[in-house]
Amino acid sequence: MRKVNIHDATTNLSRLVDEAAQGEAFIIAKAGRPLVKVVPLDSGEHPVRRRIGFLAGQIKAPDDIKTPFQDEIAAMFYGDE
């Protein structure tokens, strides 16, 4: 695998990214020490699918979900009645 120093990588980043996207992975090194490996993303990878309703029956919403803390807020404005 080809090793590119960090200065050359910053200078030629666009070209290197294009080459990596075509399958030509490379390593970026600083002072000869490898830092990162640049590889193309796998286009066949499936995105994470979110399932609707996967927590059905496990969570219970409060009855006052549309007006939470209504009594507490009223007490703050109007005092305890």
mmCIF file of the N, C-alpha and C atoms, coordinates in Angstrom:
data_MODEL
# 
_entry.id   MODEL 
# 
loop_
_atom_site.group_PDB 
_atom_site.id 
_atom_site.type_symbol 
_atom_site.label_atom_id 
_atom_site.label_alt_id 
_atom_site.label_comp_id 
_atom_site.label_asym_id 
_atom_site.label_entity_id 
_atom_site.label_seq_id 
_atom_site.pdbx_PDB_ins_code 
_atom_site.Cartn_x 
_atom_site.Cartn_y 
_atom_site.Cartn_z 
_atom_site.occupancy 
_atom_site.B_iso_or_equiv 
_atom_site.pdbx_formal_charge 
_atom_site.auth_seq_id 
_atom_site.auth_comp_id 
_atom_site.auth_asym_id 
_atom_site.auth_atom_id 
_atom_site.pdbx_PDB_model_num 
ATOM 1   N N  . MET A 1 1  ? 0.850   -1.174 0.000  1.00 0.00 ? 1  MET A N  1 
ATOM 2   C CA . MET A 1 1  ? 0.000   0.000  0.000  1.00 0.00 ? 1  MET A CA 1 
ATOM 3   C C  . MET A 1 1  ? 0.897   1.240  0.000  1.00 0.00 ? 1  MET A C  1 
ATOM 4   N N  . ARG A 1 2  ? 0.499   2.213  -0.751 1.00 0.00 ? 2  ARG A N  1 
ATOM 5   C CA . ARG A 1 2  ? 1.291   3.431  -0.910 1.00 0.00 ? 2  ARG A CA 1 
ATOM 6   C C  . ARG A 1 2  ? 1.219   4.286  0.352  1.00 0.00 ? 2  ARG A C  1 
ATOM 7   N N  . LYS A 1 3  ? 2.359   4.859  0.724  1.00 0.00 ? 3  LYS A N  1 
ATOM 8   C CA . LYS A 1 3  ? 2.444   5.746  1.873  1.00 0.00 ? 3  LYS A CA 1 
ATOM 9   C C  . LYS A 1 3  ? 2.730   7.152  1.357  1.00 0.00 ? 3  LYS A C  1 
ATOM 10  N N  . VAL A 1 4  ? 1.929   8.133  1.845  1.00 0.00 ? 4  VAL A N  1 
ATOM 11  C CA . VAL A 1 4  ? 2.067   9.525  1.419  1.00 0.00 ? 4  VAL A CA 1 
ATOM 12  C C  . VAL A 1 4  ? 2.328   10.356 2.657  1.00 0.00 ? 4  VAL A C  1 
ATOM 13  N N  . ASN A 1 5  ? 3.321   11.261 2.600  1.00 0.00 ? 5  ASN A N  1 
ATOM 14  C CA . ASN A 1 5  ? 3.549   12.097 3.784  1.00 0.00 ? 5  ASN A CA 1 
ATOM 15  C C  . ASN A 1 5  ? 2.463   13.167 3.863  1.00 0.00 ? 5  ASN A C  1 
ATOM 16  N N  . ILE A 1 6  ? 2.276   13.692 5.041  1.00 0.00 ? 6  ILE A N  1 
ATOM 17  C CA . ILE A 1 6  ? 1.149   14.583 5.303  1.00 0.00 ? 6  ILE A CA 1 
ATOM 18  C C  . ILE A 1 6  ? 1.206   15.863 4.460  1.00 0.00 ? 6  ILE A C  1 
ATOM 19  N N  . HIS A 1 7  ? 2.393   16.368 4.204  1.00 0.00 ? 7  HIS A N  1 
ATOM 20  C CA . HIS A 1 7  ? 2.521   17.577 3.373  1.00 0.00 ? 7  HIS A CA 1 
ATOM 21  C C  . HIS A 1 7  ? 2.048   17.296 1.949  1.00 0.00 ? 7  HIS A C  1 
ATOM 22  N N  . ASP A 1 8  ? 2.493   16.179 1.365  1.00 0.00 ? 8  ASP A N  1 
ATOM 23  C CA . ASP A 1 8  ? 2.057   15.822 0.014  1.00 0.00 ? 8  ASP A CA 1 
ATOM 24  C C  . ASP A 1 8  ? 0.558   15.544 -0.024 1.00 0.00 ? 8  ASP A C  1 
ATOM 25  N N  . ALA A 1 9  ? 0.034   14.973 1.059  1.00 0.00 ? 9  ALA A N  1 
ATOM 26  C CA . ALA A 1 9  ? -1.407  14.674 1.109  1.00 0.00 ? 9  ALA A CA 1 
ATOM 27  C C  . ALA A 1 9  ? -2.222  15.958 1.088  1.00 0.00 ? 9  ALA A C  1 
ATOM 28  N N  . THR A 1 10 ? -1.789  16.968 1.835  1.00 0.00 ? 10 THR A N  1 
ATOM 29  C CA . THR A 1 10 ? -2.541  18.223 1.838  1.00 0.00 ? 10 THR A CA 1 
ATOM 30  C C  . THR A 1 10 ? -2.419  18.942 0.493  1.00 0.00 ? 10 THR A C  1 
ATOM 31  N N  . THR A 1 11 ? -1.273  18.830 -0.124 1.00 0.00 ? 11 THR A N  1 
ATOM 32  C CA . THR A 1 11 ? -1.055  19.481 -1.415 1.00 0.00 ? 11 THR A CA 1 
ATOM 33  C C  . THR A 1 11 ? -1.880  18.816 -2.518 1.00 0.00 ? 11 THR A C  1 
ATOM 34  N N  . ASN A 1 12 ? -1.990  17.499 -2.475 1.00 0.00 ? 12 ASN A N  1 
ATOM 35  C CA . ASN A 1 12 ? -2.648  16.747 -3.545 1.00 0.00 ? 12 ASN A CA 1 
ATOM 36  C C  . ASN A 1 12 ? -3.920  16.039 -3.079 1.00 0.00 ? 12 ASN A C  1 
ATOM 37  N N  . LEU A 1 13 ? -4.603  16.619 -2.108 1.00 0.00 ? 13 LEU A N  1 
ATOM 38  C CA . LEU A 1 13 ? -5.738  15.940 -1.491 1.00 0.00 ? 13 LEU A CA 1 
ATOM 39  C C  . LEU A 1 13 ? -6.818  15.550 -2.491 1.00 0.00 ? 13 LEU A C  1 
ATOM 40  N N  . SER A 1 14 ? -7.186  16.448 -3.373 1.00 0.00 ? 14 SER A N  1 
ATOM 41  C CA . SER A 1 14 ? -8.253  16.170 -4.325 1.00 0.00 ? 14 SER A CA 1 
ATOM 42  C C  . SER A 1 14 ? -7.924  14.953 -5.189 1.00 0.00 ? 14 SER A C  1 
ATOM 43  N N  . ARG A 1 15 ? -6.714  14.920 -5.714 1.00 0.00 ? 15 ARG A N  1 
ATOM 44  C CA . ARG A 1 15 ? -6.296  13.798 -6.564 1.00 0.00 ? 15 ARG A CA 1 
ATOM 45  C C  . ARG A 1 15 ? -6.248  12.500 -5.766 1.00 0.00 ? 15 ARG A C  1 
ATOM 46  N N  . LEU A 1 16 ? -5.724  12.572 -4.541 1.00 0.00 ? 16 LEU A N  1 
ATOM 47  C CA . LEU A 1 16 ? -5.626  11.377 -3.705 1.00 0.00 ? 16 LEU A CA 1 
ATOM 48  C C  . LEU A 1 16 ? -7.005  10.828 -3.337 1.00 0.00 ? 16 LEU A C  1 
ATOM 49  N N  . VAL A 1 17 ? -7.942  11.716 -3.050 1.00 0.00 ? 17 VAL A N  1 
ATOM 50  C CA . VAL A 1 17 ? -9.300  11.274 -2.722 1.00 0.00 ? 17 VAL A CA 1 
ATOM 51  C C  . VAL A 1 17 ? -9.946  10.621 -3.939 1.00 0.00 ? 17 VAL A C  1 
ATOM 52  N N  . ASP A 1 18 ? -9.746  11.192 -5.098 1.00 0.00 ? 18 ASP A N  1 
ATOM 53  C CA . ASP A 1 18 ? -10.287 10.582 -6.319 1.00 0.00 ? 18 ASP A CA 1 
ATOM 54  C C  . ASP A 1 18 ? -9.714  9.184  -6.531 1.00 0.00 ? 18 ASP A C  1 
ATOM 55  N N  . GLU A 1 19 ? -8.420  9.042  -6.323 1.00 0.00 ? 19 GLU A N  1 
ATOM 56  C CA . GLU A 1 19 ? -7.789  7.731  -6.479 1.00 0.00 ? 19 GLU A CA 1 
ATOM 57  C C  . GLU A 1 19 ? -8.305  6.738  -5.439 1.00 0.00 ? 19 GLU A C  1 
ATOM 58  N N  . ALA A 1 20 ? -8.479  7.212  -4.202 1.00 0.00 ? 20 ALA A N  1 
ATOM 59  C CA . ALA A 1 20 ? -8.990  6.330  -3.154 1.00 0.00 ? 20 ALA A CA 1 
ATOM 60  C C  . ALA A 1 20 ? -10.420 5.897  -3.470 1.00 0.00 ? 20 ALA A C  1 
ATOM 61  N N  . ALA A 1 21 ? -11.211 6.801  -4.020 1.00 0.00 ? 21 ALA A N  1 
ATOM 62  C CA . ALA A 1 21 ? -12.588 6.459  -4.379 1.00 0.00 ? 21 ALA A CA 1 
ATOM 63  C C  . ALA A 1 21 ? -12.636 5.403  -5.464 1.00 0.00 ? 21 ALA A C  1 
ATOM 64  N N  . GLN A 1 22 ? -11.591 5.350  -6.283 1.00 0.00 ? 22 GLN A N  1 
ATOM 65  C CA . GLN A 1 22 ? -11.503 4.344  -7.337 1.00 0.00 ? 22 GLN A CA 1 
ATOM 66  C C  . GLN A 1 22 ? -10.937 3.027  -6.829 1.00 0.00 ? 22 GLN A C  1 
ATOM 67  N N  . GLY A 1 23 ? -10.645 2.946  -5.538 1.00 0.00 ? 23 GLY A N  1 
ATOM 68  C CA . GLY A 1 23 ? -10.178 1.692  -4.956 1.00 0.00 ? 23 GLY A CA 1 
ATOM 69  C C  . GLY A 1 23 ? -8.708  1.653  -4.610 1.00 0.00 ? 23 GLY A C  1 
ATOM 70  N N  . GLU A 1 24 ? -7.986  2.748  -4.814 1.00 0.00 ? 24 GLU A N  1 
ATOM 71  C CA . GLU A 1 24 ? -6.552  2.787  -4.543 1.00 0.00 ? 24 GLU A CA 1 
ATOM 72  C C  . GLU A 1 24 ? -6.303  3.381  -3.149 1.00 0.00 ? 24 GLU A C  1 
ATOM 73  N N  . ALA A 1 25 ? -6.399  2.535  -2.118 1.00 0.00 ? 25 ALA A N  1 
ATOM 74  C CA . ALA A 1 25 ? -6.221  2.988  -0.739 1.00 0.00 ? 25 ALA A CA 1 
ATOM 75  C C  . ALA A 1 25 ? -4.775  3.419  -0.512 1.00 0.00 ? 25 ALA A C  1 
ATOM 76  N N  . PHE A 1 26 ? -4.578  4.301  0.475  1.00 0.00 ? 26 PHE A N  1 
ATOM 77  C CA . PHE A 1 26 ? -3.227  4.746  0.805  1.00 0.00 ? 26 PHE A CA 1 
ATOM 78  C C  . PHE A 1 26 ? -3.155  5.113  2.277  1.00 0.00 ? 26 PHE A C  1 
ATOM 79  N N  . ILE A 1 27 ? -1.927  5.281  2.772  1.00 0.00 ? 27 ILE A N  1 
ATOM 80  C CA . ILE A 1 27 ? -1.682  5.627  4.164  1.00 0.00 ? 27 ILE A CA 1 
ATOM 81  C C  . ILE A 1 27 ? -1.060  7.010  4.207  1.00 0.00 ? 27 ILE A C  1 
ATOM 82  N N  . ILE A 1 28 ? -1.536  7.850  5.126  1.00 0.00 ? 28 ILE A N  1 
ATOM 83  C CA . ILE A 1 28 ? -0.931  9.161  5.342  1.00 0.00 ? 28 ILE A CA 1 
ATOM 84  C C  . ILE A 1 28 ? -0.020  9.043  6.556  1.00 0.00 ? 28 ILE A C  1 
ATOM 85  N N  . ALA A 1 29 ? 1.233   9.475  6.374  1.00 0.00 ? 29 ALA A N  1 
ATOM 86  C CA . ALA A 1 29 ? 2.227   9.366  7.439  1.00 0.00 ? 29 ALA A CA 1 
ATOM 87  C C  . ALA A 1 29 ? 2.799   10.725 7.779  1.00 0.00 ? 29 ALA A C  1 
ATOM 88  N N  . LYS A 1 30 ? 3.242   10.852 9.026  1.00 0.00 ? 30 LYS A N  1 
ATOM 89  C CA . LYS A 1 30 ? 3.906   12.080 9.474  1.00 0.00 ? 30 LYS A CA 1 
ATOM 90  C C  . LYS A 1 30 ? 5.265   11.664 10.008 1.00 0.00 ? 30 LYS A C  1 
ATOM 91  N N  . ALA A 1 31 ? 6.300   12.231 9.445  1.00 0.00 ? 31 ALA A N  1 
ATOM 92  C CA . ALA A 1 31 ? 7.681   11.892 9.815  1.00 0.00 ? 31 ALA A CA 1 
ATOM 93  C C  . ALA A 1 31 ? 7.925   10.390 9.678  1.00 0.00 ? 31 ALA A C  1 
ATOM 94  N N  . GLY A 1 32 ? 7.315   9.802  8.647  1.00 0.00 ? 32 GLY A N  1 
ATOM 95  C CA . GLY A 1 32 ? 7.519   8.382  8.389  1.00 0.00 ? 32 GLY A CA 1 
ATOM 96  C C  . GLY A 1 32 ? 6.643   7.460  9.228  1.00 0.00 ? 32 GLY A C  1 
ATOM 97  N N  . ARG A 1 33 ? 5.929   8.001  10.212 1.00 0.00 ? 33 ARG A N  1 
ATOM 98  C CA . ARG A 1 33 ? 5.070   7.184  11.074 1.00 0.00 ? 33 ARG A CA 1 
ATOM 99  C C  . ARG A 1 33 ? 3.637   7.196  10.532 1.00 0.00 ? 33 ARG A C  1 
ATOM 100 N N  . PRO A 1 34 ? 3.085   6.035  10.205 1.00 0.00 ? 34 PRO A N  1 
ATOM 101 C CA . PRO A 1 34 ? 1.720   5.982  9.665  1.00 0.00 ? 34 PRO A CA 1 
ATOM 102 C C  . PRO A 1 34 ? 0.707   6.547  10.656 1.00 0.00 ? 34 PRO A C  1 
ATOM 103 N N  . LEU A 1 35 ? -0.191  7.408  10.162 1.00 0.00 ? 35 LEU A N  1 
ATOM 104 C CA . LEU A 1 35 ? -1.223  8.018  11.010 1.00 0.00 ? 35 LEU A CA 1 
ATOM 105 C C  . LEU A 1 35 ? -2.611  7.499  10.681 1.00 0.00 ? 35 LEU A C  1 
ATOM 106 N N  . VAL A 1 36 ? -2.968  7.555  9.396  1.00 0.00 ? 36 VAL A N  1 
ATOM 107 C CA . VAL A 1 36 ? -4.311  7.140  8.988  1.00 0.00 ? 36 VAL A CA 1 
ATOM 108 C C  . VAL A 1 36 ? -4.264  6.356  7.687  1.00 0.00 ? 36 VAL A C  1 
ATOM 109 N N  . LYS A 1 37 ? -5.289  5.552  7.498  1.00 0.00 ? 37 LYS A N  1 
ATOM 110 C CA . LYS A 1 37 ? -5.430  4.791  6.272  1.00 0.00 ? 37 LYS A CA 1 
ATOM 111 C C  . LYS A 1 37 ? -6.669  5.328  5.560  1.00 0.00 ? 37 LYS A C  1 
ATOM 112 N N  . VAL A 1 38 ? -6.518  5.692  4.304  1.00 0.00 ? 38 VAL A N  1 
ATOM 113 C CA . VAL A 1 38 ? -7.631  6.226  3.521  1.00 0.00 ? 38 VAL A CA 1 
ATOM 114 C C  . VAL A 1 38 ? -8.090  5.131  2.565  1.00 0.00 ? 38 VAL A C  1 
ATOM 115 N N  . VAL A 1 39 ? -9.340  4.722  2.730  1.00 0.00 ? 39 VAL A N  1 
ATOM 116 C CA . VAL A 1 39 ? -9.912  3.664  1.899  1.00 0.00 ? 39 VAL A CA 1 
ATOM 117 C C  . VAL A 1 39 ? -11.254 4.132  1.363  1.00 0.00 ? 39 VAL A C  1 
ATOM 118 N N  . PRO A 1 40 ? -11.697 3.582  0.243  1.00 0.00 ? 40 PRO A N  1 
ATOM 119 C CA . PRO A 1 40 ? -13.003 3.985  -0.290 1.00 0.00 ? 40 PRO A CA 1 
ATOM 120 C C  . PRO A 1 40 ? -14.131 3.439  0.576  1.00 0.00 ? 40 PRO A C  1 
ATOM 121 N N  . LEU A 1 41 ? -15.229 4.173  0.627  1.00 0.00 ? 41 LEU A N  1 
ATOM 122 C CA . LEU A 1 41 ? -16.408 3.686  1.325  1.00 0.00 ? 41 LEU A CA 1 
ATOM 123 C C  . LEU A 1 41 ? -17.034 2.564  0.518  1.00 0.00 ? 41 LEU A C  1 
ATOM 124 N N  . ASP A 1 42 ? -17.572 1.586  1.209  1.00 0.00 ? 42 ASP A N  1 
ATOM 125 C CA . ASP A 1 42 ? -18.231 0.476  0.549  1.00 0.00 ? 42 ASP A CA 1 
ATOM 126 C C  . ASP A 1 42 ? -19.621 0.934  0.123  1.00 0.00 ? 42 ASP A C  1 
ATOM 127 N N  . SER A 1 43 ? -19.834 1.065  -1.169 1.00 0.00 ? 43 SER A N  1 
ATOM 128 C CA . SER A 1 43 ? -21.127 1.549  -1.655 1.00 0.00 ? 43 SER A CA 1 
ATOM 129 C C  . SER A 1 43 ? -22.221 0.508  -1.494 1.00 0.00 ? 43 SER A C  1 
ATOM 130 N N  . GLY A 1 44 ? -21.877 -0.739 -1.234 1.00 0.00 ? 44 GLY A N  1 
ATOM 131 C CA . GLY A 1 44 ? -22.864 -1.787 -1.057 1.00 0.00 ? 44 GLY A CA 1 
ATOM 132 C C  . GLY A 1 44 ? -23.399 -1.854 0.359  1.00 0.00 ? 44 GLY A C  1 
ATOM 133 N N  . GLU A 1 45 ? -22.876 -1.031 1.234  1.00 0.00 ? 45 GLU A N  1 
ATOM 134 C CA . GLU A 1 45 ? -23.304 -1.052 2.628  1.00 0.00 ? 45 GLU A CA 1 
ATOM 135 C C  . GLU A 1 45 ? -24.707 -0.480 2.747  1.00 0.00 ? 45 GLU A C  1 
ATOM 136 N N  . HIS A 1 46 ? -25.546 -1.160 3.502  1.00 0.00 ? 46 HIS A N  1 
ATOM 137 C CA . HIS A 1 46 ? -26.927 -0.714 3.682  1.00 0.00 ? 46 HIS A CA 1 
ATOM 138 C C  . HIS A 1 46 ? -26.996 0.288  4.824  1.00 0.00 ? 46 HIS A C  1 
ATOM 139 N N  . PRO A 1 47 ? -27.786 1.329  4.667  1.00 0.00 ? 47 PRO A N  1 
ATOM 140 C CA . PRO A 1 47 ? -27.938 2.290  5.761  1.00 0.00 ? 47 PRO A CA 1 
ATOM 141 C C  . PRO A 1 47 ? -28.682 1.638  6.928  1.00 0.00 ? 47 PRO A C  1 
ATOM 142 N N  . VAL A 1 48 ? -28.515 2.206  8.100  1.00 0.00 ? 48 VAL A N  1 
ATOM 143 C CA . VAL A 1 48 ? -29.203 1.702  9.280  1.00 0.00 ? 48 VAL A CA 1 
ATOM 144 C C  . VAL A 1 48 ? -30.686 1.969  9.112  1.00 0.00 ? 48 VAL A C  1 
ATOM 145 N N  . ARG A 1 49 ? -31.472 0.917  9.212  1.00 0.00 ? 49 ARG A N  1 
ATOM 146 C CA . ARG A 1 49 ? -32.919 1.073  9.081  1.00 0.00 ? 49 ARG A CA 1 
ATOM 147 C C  . ARG A 1 49 ? -33.537 1.189  10.458 1.00 0.00 ? 49 ARG A C  1 
ATOM 148 N N  . ARG A 1 50 ? -34.395 2.147  10.615 1.00 0.00 ? 50 ARG A N  1 
ATOM 149 C CA . ARG A 1 50 ? -35.074 2.333  11.890 1.00 0.00 ? 50 ARG A CA 1 
ATOM 150 C C  . ARG A 1 50 ? -36.455 1.700  11.784 1.00 0.00 ? 50 ARG A C  1 
ATOM 151 N N  . ARG A 1 51 ? -36.765 0.861  12.734 1.00 0.00 ? 51 ARG A N  1 
ATOM 152 C CA . ARG A 1 51 ? -38.053 0.185  12.732 1.00 0.00 ? 51 ARG A CA 1 
ATOM 153 C C  . ARG A 1 51 ? -39.050 0.987  13.551 1.00 0.00 ? 51 ARG A C  1 
ATOM 154 N N  . ILE A 1 52 ? -40.162 1.291  12.945 1.00 0.00 ? 52 ILE A N  1 
ATOM 155 C CA . ILE A 1 52 ? -41.217 2.024  13.646 1.00 0.00 ? 52 ILE A CA 1 
ATOM 156 C C  . ILE A 1 52 ? -41.925 1.048  14.573 1.00 0.00 ? 52 ILE A C  1 
ATOM 157 N N  . GLY A 1 53 ? -42.110 1.470  15.798 1.00 0.00 ? 53 GLY A N  1 
ATOM 158 C CA . GLY A 1 53 ? -42.850 0.665  16.750 1.00 0.00 ? 53 GLY A CA 1 
ATOM 159 C C  . GLY A 1 53 ? -42.050 -0.424 17.433 1.00 0.00 ? 53 GLY A C  1 
ATOM 160 N N  . PHE A 1 54 ? -40.736 -0.399 17.377 1.00 0.00 ? 54 PHE A N  1 
ATOM 161 C CA . PHE A 1 54 ? -39.956 -1.476 17.974 1.00 0.00 ? 54 PHE A CA 1 
ATOM 162 C C  . PHE A 1 54 ? -40.010 -1.462 19.502 1.00 0.00 ? 54 PHE A C  1 
ATOM 163 N N  . LEU A 1 55 ? -40.462 -0.363 20.101 1.00 0.00 ? 55 LEU A N  1 
ATOM 164 C CA . LEU A 1 55 ? -40.608 -0.314 21.555 1.00 0.00 ? 55 LEU A CA 1 
ATOM 165 C C  . LEU A 1 55 ? -42.078 -0.398 21.983 1.00 0.00 ? 55 LEU A C  1 
ATOM 166 N N  . ALA A 1 56 ? -42.937 -0.817 21.066 1.00 0.00 ? 56 ALA A N  1 
ATOM 167 C CA . ALA A 1 56 ? -44.370 -0.886 21.378 1.00 0.00 ? 56 ALA A CA 1 
ATOM 168 C C  . ALA A 1 56 ? -44.602 -1.779 22.590 1.00 0.00 ? 56 ALA A C  1 
ATOM 169 N N  . GLY A 1 57 ? -45.372 -1.255 23.533 1.00 0.00 ? 57 GLY A N  1 
ATOM 170 C CA . GLY A 1 57 ? -45.706 -2.013 24.728 1.00 0.00 ? 57 GLY A CA 1 
ATOM 171 C C  . GLY A 1 57 ? -44.667 -1.920 25.832 1.00 0.00 ? 57 GLY A C  1 
ATOM 172 N N  . GLN A 1 58 ? -43.514 -1.341 25.562 1.00 0.00 ? 58 GLN A N  1 
ATOM 173 C CA . GLN A 1 58 ? -42.456 -1.246 26.555 1.00 0.00 ? 58 GLN A CA 1 
ATOM 174 C C  . GLN A 1 58 ? -42.416 0.127  27.228 1.00 0.00 ? 58 GLN A C  1 
ATOM 175 N N  . ILE A 1 59 ? -43.022 1.112  26.585 1.00 0.00 ? 59 ILE A N  1 
ATOM 176 C CA . ILE A 1 59 ? -43.002 2.475  27.115 1.00 0.00 ? 59 ILE A CA 1 
ATOM 177 C C  . ILE A 1 59 ? -44.440 2.959  27.218 1.00 0.00 ? 59 ILE A C  1 
ATOM 178 N N  . LYS A 1 60 ? -44.766 3.614  28.318 1.00 0.00 ? 60 LYS A N  1 
ATOM 179 C CA . LYS A 1 60 ? -46.108 4.161  28.496 1.00 0.00 ? 60 LYS A CA 1 
ATOM 180 C C  . LYS A 1 60 ? -45.995 5.680  28.601 1.00 0.00 ? 60 LYS A C  1 
ATOM 181 N N  . ALA A 1 61 ? -46.721 6.362  27.743 1.00 0.00 ? 61 ALA A N  1 
ATOM 182 C CA . ALA A 1 61 ? -46.734 7.820  27.774 1.00 0.00 ? 61 ALA A CA 1 
ATOM 183 C C  . ALA A 1 61 ? -47.694 8.281  28.856 1.00 0.00 ? 61 ALA A C  1 
ATOM 184 N N  . PRO A 1 62 ? -47.366 9.356  29.551 1.00 0.00 ? 62 PRO A N  1 
ATOM 185 C CA . PRO A 1 62 ? -48.286 9.853  30.584 1.00 0.00 ? 62 PRO A CA 1 
ATOM 186 C C  . PRO A 1 62 ? -49.579 10.372 29.955 1.00 0.00 ? 62 PRO A C  1 
ATOM 187 N N  . ASP A 1 63 ? -50.636 10.357 30.745 1.00 0.00 ? 63 ASP A N  1 
ATOM 188 C CA . ASP A 1 63 ? -51.937 10.810 30.238 1.00 0.00 ? 63 ASP A CA 1 
ATOM 189 C C  . ASP A 1 63 ? -51.922 12.288 29.854 1.00 0.00 ? 63 ASP A C  1 
ATOM 190 N N  . ASP A 1 64 ? -51.105 13.080 30.526 1.00 0.00 ? 64 ASP A N  1 
ATOM 191 C CA . ASP A 1 64 ? -51.054 14.511 30.235 1.00 0.00 ? 64 ASP A CA 1 
ATOM 192 C C  . ASP A 1 64 ? -49.869 14.864 29.334 1.00 0.00 ? 64 ASP A C  1 
ATOM 193 N N  . ILE A 1 65 ? -49.596 14.031 28.354 1.00 0.00 ? 65 ILE A N  1 
ATOM 194 C CA . ILE A 1 65 ? -48.408 14.242 27.511 1.00 0.00 ? 65 ILE A CA 1 
ATOM 195 C C  . ILE A 1 65 ? -48.471 15.561 26.729 1.00 0.00 ? 65 ILE A C  1 
ATOM 196 N N  . LYS A 1 66 ? -49.668 16.018 26.399 1.00 0.00 ? 66 LYS A N  1 
ATOM 197 C CA . LYS A 1 66 ? -49.779 17.281 25.653 1.00 0.00 ? 66 LYS A CA 1 
ATOM 198 C C  . LYS A 1 66 ? -49.708 18.496 26.560 1.00 0.00 ? 66 LYS A C  1 
ATOM 199 N N  . THR A 1 67 ? -49.927 18.307 27.852 1.00 0.00 ? 67 THR A N  1 
ATOM 200 C CA . THR A 1 67 ? -49.876 19.418 28.803 1.00 0.00 ? 67 THR A CA 1 
ATOM 201 C C  . THR A 1 67 ? -49.088 19.008 30.044 1.00 0.00 ? 67 THR A C  1 
ATOM 202 N N  . PRO A 1 68 ? -47.812 18.660 29.870 1.00 0.00 ? 68 PRO A N  1 
ATOM 203 C CA . PRO A 1 68 ? -47.034 18.241 31.036 1.00 0.00 ? 68 PRO A CA 1 
ATOM 204 C C  . PRO A 1 68 ? -46.841 19.393 32.015 1.00 0.00 ? 68 PRO A C  1 
ATOM 205 N N  . PHE A 1 69 ? -46.882 19.078 33.268 1.00 0.00 ? 69 PHE A N  1 
ATOM 206 C CA . PHE A 1 69 ? -46.643 20.045 34.344 1.00 0.00 ? 69 PHE A CA 1 
ATOM 207 C C  . PHE A 1 69 ? -47.669 21.180 34.357 1.00 0.00 ? 69 PHE A C  1 
ATOM 208 N N  . GLN A 1 70 ? -48.859 20.920 33.846 1.00 0.00 ? 70 GLN A N  1 
ATOM 209 C CA . GLN A 1 70 ? -49.877 21.965 33.777 1.00 0.00 ? 70 GLN A CA 1 
ATOM 210 C C  . GLN A 1 70 ? -50.216 22.493 35.170 1.00 0.00 ? 70 GLN A C  1 
ATOM 211 N N  . ASP A 1 71 ? -50.362 21.605 36.135 1.00 0.00 ? 71 ASP A N  1 
ATOM 212 C CA . ASP A 1 71 ? -50.703 22.042 37.488 1.00 0.00 ? 71 ASP A CA 1 
ATOM 213 C C  . ASP A 1 71 ? -49.571 22.844 38.120 1.00 0.00 ? 71 ASP A C  1 
ATOM 214 N N  . GLU A 1 72 ? -48.331 22.404 37.899 1.00 0.00 ? 72 GLU A N  1 
ATOM 215 C CA . GLU A 1 72 ? -47.186 23.104 38.459 1.00 0.00 ? 72 GLU A CA 1 
ATOM 216 C C  . GLU A 1 72 ? -47.035 24.495 37.852 1.00 0.00 ? 72 GLU A C  1 
ATOM 217 N N  . ILE A 1 73 ? -47.262 24.613 36.555 1.00 0.00 ? 73 ILE A N  1 
ATOM 218 C CA . ILE A 1 73 ? -47.143 25.911 35.884 1.00 0.00 ? 73 ILE A CA 1 
ATOM 219 C C  . ILE A 1 73 ? -48.244 26.853 36.367 1.00 0.00 ? 73 ILE A C  1 
ATOM 220 N N  . ALA A 1 74 ? -49.457 26.328 36.487 1.00 0.00 ? 74 ALA A N  1 
ATOM 221 C CA . ALA A 1 74 ? -50.564 27.146 36.982 1.00 0.00 ? 74 ALA A CA 1 
ATOM 222 C C  . ALA A 1 74 ? -50.268 27.630 38.397 1.00 0.00 ? 74 ALA A C  1 
ATOM 223 N N  . ALA A 1 75 ? -49.663 26.787 39.224 1.00 0.00 ? 75 ALA A N  1 
ATOM 224 C CA . ALA A 1 75 ? -49.328 27.176 40.594 1.00 0.00 ? 75 ALA A CA 1 
ATOM 225 C C  . ALA A 1 75 ? -48.270 28.280 40.602 1.00 0.00 ? 75 ALA A C  1 
ATOM 226 N N  . MET A 1 76 ? -47.354 28.252 39.675 1.00 0.00 ? 76 MET A N  1 
ATOM 227 C CA . MET A 1 76 ? -46.324 29.291 39.601 1.00 0.00 ? 76 MET A CA 1 
ATOM 228 C C  . MET A 1 76 ? -46.929 30.651 39.244 1.00 0.00 ? 76 MET A C  1 
ATOM 229 N N  . PHE A 1 77 ? -47.916 30.663 38.334 1.00 0.00 ? 77 PHE A N  1 
ATOM 230 C CA . PHE A 1 77 ? -48.513 31.916 37.904 1.00 0.00 ? 77 PHE A CA 1 
ATOM 231 C C  . PHE A 1 77 ? -49.601 32.413 38.835 1.00 0.00 ? 77 PHE A C  1 
ATOM 232 N N  . TYR A 1 78 ? -50.413 31.502 39.311 1.00 0.00 ? 78 TYR A N  1 
ATOM 233 C CA . TYR A 1 78 ? -51.598 31.903 40.065 1.00 0.00 ? 78 TYR A CA 1 
ATOM 234 C C  . TYR A 1 78 ? -51.501 31.570 41.551 1.00 0.00 ? 78 TYR A C  1 
ATOM 235 N N  . GLY A 1 79 ? -50.448 30.914 41.963 1.00 0.00 ? 79 GLY A N  1 
ATOM 236 C CA . GLY A 1 79 ? -50.311 30.505 43.347 1.00 0.00 ? 79 GLY A CA 1 
ATOM 237 C C  . GLY A 1 79 ? -51.116 29.242 43.625 1.00 0.00 ? 79 GLY A C  1 
ATOM 238 N N  . ASP A 1 80 ? -50.903 28.651 44.759 1.00 0.00 ? 80 ASP A N  1 
ATOM 239 C CA . ASP A 1 80 ? -51.635 27.441 45.115 1.00 0.00 ? 80 ASP A CA 1 
ATOM 240 C C  . ASP A 1 80 ? -53.066 27.801 45.461 1.00 0.00 ? 80 ASP A C  1 
ATOM 241 N N  . GLU A 1 81 ? -53.983 27.089 44.882 1.00 0.00 ? 81 GLU A N  1 
ATOM 242 C CA . GLU A 1 81 ? -55.394 27.366 45.150 1.00 0.00 ? 81 GLU A CA 1 
ATOM 243 C C  . GLU A 1 81 ? -55.993 26.248 45.937 1.00 0.00 ? 81 GLU A C  1 
# 
